[in-house]
Amino acid sequence: MLKAKGIKKSYGKLQILKGVDLEVIKGEIITIVGPSGAGKSTLLHIIGTLDKPGSGSVEINGIAVNSLSLQKLSAFRNKHIGFIFQFHHLLPEFSAIENICIPAFIAGTSKKEAGIKAAGLLELLGLTNRGNHKPNELSGGEQQRVAVARALINNPSVILADEPSGNLDSNNAESLHRLFVDLRDRLNQTLIIVTHNENLANMANRTVMMKDGLIID
């Protein structure tokens, strides 16, 4: 469901990606590992259409995302791609359920329908009683679960996660990792995760090793 071919990216004279190929099947958890500076996050941003490659192509569900106009690309990203980052990036003035609903509102979903979807995700993620709490009233693990729910609200084709457990203690990190496996098994969700966490890498269907801007394994 995802194909990246010949992805190259440079910033000035610094070549970050040197011709990366990656294919992902629906319902897989793929972890991308490697040393800092290998190009992992840059590749994830290009796959997620947050950045453009210098050359190469990205297809998601058969759609060549590089060829979309900015407006169509924004709509495609909102509908088909969910993002989870190391820091949850929840808006502090809104409750958990309001934060979850934001991508649905952007997609044009009604307030009632978005609320029903968000409530279902809160139940799925074990946060039913935390929906009206603001981010500063939630634990670190709960904040990241709200961020996961926000990534899921539009039923995306793929979830991209960049060091999603990097800011969590070991217990919350393990809980988040189990949640990713559960999302794959229960929802057939596809996840591509950049991580330094060996335990998370070991739970994936496949682990891709990057070094010096290339996939080496």
N, C-alpha and C positions, 0 to 999 in steps of 0.2 A: 504493500500500500504506500510505501515511500521509497523513492529512488533518488539518490544524490550521485551525480557522475562528474568526475573531473573537477571537483571544487578546488579552486585556487583563490587565495586572498592575500593581498599585500597592503601594508600601510607604509607609504613612501617606499623606501628601499628594503624594508623589513618584510620578508615573505613568511606569512603565518601558516597558510595552508598550501600544499605543494601538489595537489592533484588527488583529492580524496574521493573514493567511491564507497557508497554504503547503501545497502538495501535492507528494508525492514518489512516483516510480514505482520499482518493484522494479529493482534493478541499476544505479541511478544513483549517481554521486558528486555531491553538492550541497555547495558551499562557501558559507558565510555570511560576508560581509565588511562592514566599516564601521568608523567611528571608535569609540574607547572610549566606553562609556556609551550606545551605540545600542540596547542590549537583546539583543545576540546570545547571550550566555551564559544570560541569563534565559529566552529562548525555547528554547534547547537543553535546559535543565533541565526546563522544562514539557513539552516533547515527550517527554523521557525519564522522565517521571512522578516526578522528584525534587522537583518543586514543583508546586503547583496554580495554575491561572489564576484571576484574579478573576472572569473571565467568558470564555465561549468553550468550544470543545470540541476534543478530540484523539481521532482514530481511528487505530488501527494494525491492519492486516489486518481491517478491518471491525468491530473491537471498540472501543466507546466507553470509553476507559480512565478517564475522569472518574467513571464510574458504578460502578467496581469498589470493593469493600470493601478495607480496608487489607491484609488477609491475601491476598486474591486479586490485588491490585495488586502486592504484593511478589513473588508467584509469577510473575505475568505479566512483570514487569520482569526477573527473573532468567532467564526462558526466552527472551524476545523482544528484549531490548535489551542491547547490549554497549557499554561505556563506555571511552573512552580520554581521559585528561586530560594536561595539560602536564607534570605530574610523575607518574611511573609508579605511585606508591602501592603498590609491592610490599611485602609483609611481610618484614622483614629476617631474621627467624629461620627462614624457609622457603626451600627451594631454588627454582629457576626452575620446575621441573615441578610442585612442590607449589603454588606460587602460581597456576599456570595451572589446576590442578584445583579450586581453591576454589569457583568458581561451580557447577561440576558436582556437587560434594559437596552444596552447598546445594540443588540441584535433585533430590537423591536418587539420583544416579548412583553405581553401585558403584565401589569403589576401583580394581578391575581395569579396568573400562570407561573410567573417567576417565583412568587412566594411559595406556591405548592411544590415546585421543583426543589427550591432551596430547603424547605422543611424536610423533604424526602432525603436529601443529601445529608442534612444534619443527623437524621435518624440512622442512615447508613453508616456514618462515621462516628456514631456514639456521642453526639453533641446536642441531643434533643433539648436538653435543659439549659443550653448555653446560647441559644439563638439571639436573645435580646441583650446579651452582654457585649460591651465594647472591647476592642482588642486589649486595652490595658487591664481588663478584668479577667483575662484568660491566661492560662499558663502557656509557656513556649510551645509545648506539644499541641495544645488546643489551637493556638494561633496558626500553626502550620497545617493542622487538619482543616481549618476554615479556608486556608489558601488552597488546599487540595479540592475542597468542595467548590470553590470559585472556579478552579480550572475545569471542573466537570460539568458545570451548570448548562453549557450548550451542547453536551454530548459530543465532545470533539473526536476527530479521527485519531489524534495522537496527543499525548501529554509529554511535554518536554520539561525536564527538571534539571536544574543546575545546582549541584551540591545541596540537595533539599534537606539533608539531615546535618549539614555542617555546623549549624548553630544550635543543635540540640544535645542534651546529655545522652548518655548511652541508653538509658531506659526508653526515653522518648524517641530516640533514633531507631531502636529496634522495633518499637510499636509502629512507627511510620513505614519502615521497611516491610513489615507484615501487611500493612494496609495496601501497599503497592501490589503485592502478590494477590491479595484478596480482590483488588480491583481488576486485575488481569483474569482471575479465575471466575469471578461473578459477573463481570460486565464485558469480558473479552476486550478490555482496554489495552491499547498499545502505549508503552512508555519507553522513552529514550532518556537515560539518566546519566549525567556527568557526575562522577563521584570519586573521592579518594577512600571511601569506606569499603574495606575488603569484605565485610559481612554482607553489605548490600550487593556488591559485585557478584558474590557467590550465590545469591538468590535469583539472579537473572537467568533468562534463557540463554543469552549469549553475552560475552564480554568482549569489547573491542578495545585493543590497546593502541594508543597513539603516541608517537614520538617524533619530534622535529617536523610537525606539520603533515605527517603521513600516518595512515593506519598500517601498523606493522604486524598485527596478529588479529 
